[in-house]
Amino acid sequence: MKVLITGVAGFIGSNLANSLLKNNIQVVGVDNLSYGILDQVPKEVEFHQMDIRDKNISDIFDHIDYVFHLAAKNCITDCQEDPIETFDINVNGTINIFEAAIKKNIKKVIYAESSSVYEGATSLPSNESEVFPESIYAISKITTNFLAKEYGKSKGLVTTGLRYFNVYGPRQDYRRTIPPVFSAFIINLLNGKQPTIFGDGSKKRDFVYVDDVNNFHLMCIQDDRTDNEVFNIGSGKYYSINEIYSEIKHLLNSNIEPLFGENFSFEAQNNLADISKARKIGWNVKTDLKNGLKKSIDYIKENVI
Ligand SMILES: NC(=O)c1ccc[n+]([C@@H]2O[C@H](COP(=O)([O-])OP(=O)(O)OC[C@H]3O[C@@H](n4cnc5c(N)ncnc54)[C@H](O)[C@@H]3O)[C@@H](O)[C@H]2O)c1
């Protein structure tokens, strides 16, 4: 089997590449390296530095069975600032991938949506049936869901949409203006610096470890009950940013207190996944927060600091 991953040099893409290779699946990877890091793409991957909007992208879809389409502009604040580029990458880029998939008879495209499609929800947990996108990023992501449905209906494209909640683990991006909380907290505390919590730290998030996410990725290419469906990929538990901070501080034996920065009003106060749909077809979350944090800390100590 041969699988193509867009966004292969990013956090989820590079972890997915490792997981597929471990299962003896050949991997072709695409990334324009706008955010991704070439060094984290496993050597066994046939890598193409290419933009997902490139009209010739179907040239590298030959002999591919499945496509994981993960490339996106996904820093929520950057997306608010540049809606035109956000839609160009996230929506037009996705259309380009869907068109290439039709042209080259790809069995299925598994594409990344986001839990941000629930950001305006007034009751939790969120199940897949109702969405409340508000930010530019979330609106771009839910647009890909409408596109997937339309491509399924009019052109027979088979897809699975993945609404990742807050995925964490090795190789989580730490270089962007506002990095994800796990890597930002761990790196700053290990360097003896005060991390910044944006807002008052009371926002609660559903965090899911990347290995659990990869288990679901494998199901997407093995189990046709995932065809033409969308799934929440979270842990079904949520913790406040302050709780995460305390846990990391405790694990690192640190006494450094955080700084508090601007509150981003377009971000949801809380998110929490109803994961019963994915559970029903046999998926389970195996890594709890403490173990996931320990693994993330070990990785950062060995590879980043
Ligand atoms: N990490 C999470 O918790 C999370 C949560 C919800 C949704 N998602 C979605 O999952 C996907 C993967 O997220 P991630 O955390 O690995 O992000 P990431 O930024 O680490 O990886 C995305 C990759 O896409 C590449 N890319 C961006 N624009 C491109 C373009 N025009 N052409 C080619 N490559 C391009 C970047 O260089 C980067 O390597 C994204 O679609 C994201 O929106 C992630």
The ligand as an SDF file (V2000), in Angstrom:
LIG
                    3D

 44 48  0  0  0  0  0  0  0  0999 V2000
   -2.4980   19.9500   15.9770 N   0  0  0  0  0  0  0  0  0  0  0  0
   -3.7600   20.0500   16.3510 C   0  0  0  0  0  0  0  0  0  0  0  0
   -4.0760   19.9680   17.5410 O   0  0  0  0  0  0  0  0  0  0  0  0
   -4.8550   20.2530   15.3370 C   0  0  0  0  0  0  0  0  0  0  0  0
   -6.1600   20.5140   15.8030 C   0  0  0  0  0  0  0  0  0  0  0  0
   -7.1840   20.6970   14.8720 C   0  0  0  0  0  0  0  0  0  0  0  0
   -6.9240   20.5960   13.5240 C   0  0  0  0  0  0  0  0  0  0  0  0
   -5.6450   20.3700   13.0880 N   0  0  0  0  0  0  0  0  0  0  0  0
   -5.4160   20.2850   11.6330 C   0  0  0  0  0  0  0  0  0  0  0  0
   -4.5750   19.1570   11.3690 O   0  0  0  0  0  0  0  0  0  0  0  0
   -3.7000   19.4500   10.2860 C   0  0  0  0  0  0  0  0  0  0  0  0
   -2.2520   19.2170   10.7060 C   0  0  0  0  0  0  0  0  0  0  0  0
   -1.9680   20.0570   11.8170 O   0  0  0  0  0  0  0  0  0  0  0  0
   -0.5250   20.1520   12.4860 P   0  0  0  0  0  0  0  0  0  0  0  0
   -0.7280   20.4630   13.9130 O   0  0  0  0  0  0  0  0  0  0  0  0
    0.2900   18.9980   12.0750 O   0  0  0  0  0  0  0  0  0  0  0  0
    0.0040   21.4940   11.7920 O   0  0  0  0  0  0  0  0  0  0  0  0
    1.4770   21.8750   11.3010 P   0  0  0  0  0  0  0  0  0  0  0  0
    1.4630   23.3450   11.0490 O   0  0  0  0  0  0  0  0  0  0  0  0
    2.4980   21.2960   12.2060 O   0  0  0  0  0  0  0  0  0  0  0  0
    1.5490   21.1330    9.8930 O   0  0  0  0  0  0  0  0  0  0  0  0
    0.9500   21.6450    8.7340 C   0  0  0  0  0  0  0  0  0  0  0  0
    1.9580   21.4980    7.6010 C   0  0  0  0  0  0  0  0  0  0  0  0
    1.3570   21.9820    6.3980 O   0  0  0  0  0  0  0  0  0  0  0  0
    2.3620   22.6570    5.6580 C   0  0  0  0  0  0  0  0  0  0  0  0
    1.7060   23.5950    4.7500 N   0  0  0  0  0  0  0  0  0  0  0  0
    1.0240   24.7370    5.0770 C   0  0  0  0  0  0  0  0  0  0  0  0
    0.5710   25.3300    3.9620 N   0  0  0  0  0  0  0  0  0  0  0  0
    0.9560   24.5520    2.9160 C   0  0  0  0  0  0  0  0  0  0  0  0
    0.7670   24.6330    1.5270 C   0  0  0  0  0  0  0  0  0  0  0  0
    0.1210   25.6820    0.9620 N   0  0  0  0  0  0  0  0  0  0  0  0
    1.2880   23.6700    0.7290 N   0  0  0  0  0  0  0  0  0  0  0  0
    1.9650   22.6240    1.2750 C   0  0  0  0  0  0  0  0  0  0  0  0
    2.1790   22.4920    2.5910 N   0  0  0  0  0  0  0  0  0  0  0  0
    1.6710   23.4470    3.4070 C   0  0  0  0  0  0  0  0  0  0  0  0
    3.2250   23.3520    6.6870 C   0  0  0  0  0  0  0  0  0  0  0  0
    4.5350   23.6560    6.2010 O   0  0  0  0  0  0  0  0  0  0  0  0
    3.2380   22.3190    7.8180 C   0  0  0  0  0  0  0  0  0  0  0  0
    4.3480   21.4490    7.7140 O   0  0  0  0  0  0  0  0  0  0  0  0
   -4.0100   20.8750    9.8700 C   0  0  0  0  0  0  0  0  0  0  0  0
   -4.9180   20.8360    8.7860 O   0  0  0  0  0  0  0  0  0  0  0  0
   -4.6850   21.4890   11.0820 C   0  0  0  0  0  0  0  0  0  0  0  0
   -5.5610   22.5360   10.7340 O   0  0  0  0  0  0  0  0  0  0  0  0
   -4.6090   20.1950   13.9640 C   0  0  0  0  0  0  0  0  0  0  0  0
  1  2  1  0
  2  3  2  0
  2  4  1  0
  4  5  1  0
  4 44  2  0
  5  6  2  0
  6  7  1  0
  7  8  2  0
  8  9  1  0
  8 44  1  0
  9 10  1  0
  9 42  1  0
 10 11  1  0
 11 12  1  0
 11 40  1  0
 12 13  1  0
 13 14  1  0
 14 15  2  0
 14 16  1  0
 14 17  1  0
 17 18  1  0
 18 19  2  0
 18 20  1  0
 18 21  1  0
 21 22  1  0
 22 23  1  0
 23 24  1  0
 23 38  1  0
 24 25  1  0
 25 26  1  0
 25 36  1  0
 26 27  1  0
 26 35  1  0
 27 28  2  0
 28 29  1  0
 29 30  1  0
 29 35  2  0
 30 31  1  0
 30 32  2  0
 32 33  1  0
 33 34  2  0
 34 35  1  0
 36 37  1  0
 36 38  1  0
 38 39  1  0
 40 41  1  0
 40 42  1  0
 42 43  1  0
M  CHG  2   8   1  16  -1
M  END
$$$$
